[in-house]
Amino acid sequence: MHNQELHYLHGLDELLADPESLTMARVAEYLATVRVATANWFGRTGRAELSAWIDRDGTGWRVWDTDERAGIMDFSILRTESETEALGSFLRRARHHFDQNKMAVRRIP
């Protein structure tokens, strides 16, 4: 596992290791079960700053990061037609931001 003490990111490495499991349904299920404060899934579902975001971009996908002021970091934007690439990038970015600040707490809607 990426980091054993991060019990609420349990299963992320396994999910990322199997490209066939990187589907919208599977990632939505994972995020519903595992609270990742640094993952914003089709809108604000986590914290706004220092986080990963994903959304549809026409027929493709857009994945990006935000800085400490919740501003979009233009150089970080990934546009792709590949669902697997977008979802993998999104989850890796969310984990990176989480690892940078292990005190991240997901807001309750």
Secondary structure, DSSP 8 states (H G I E B T S, - for coil): ---TT-GGGTTHHHHHH-GGG-SHHHHHHHHHHS--TTEEESS-SS-SSS-EEEEEETTEEEEEEB-TTS-B-GGG-EEES-HHHHHHHHHHHHHHHHHH-TT------
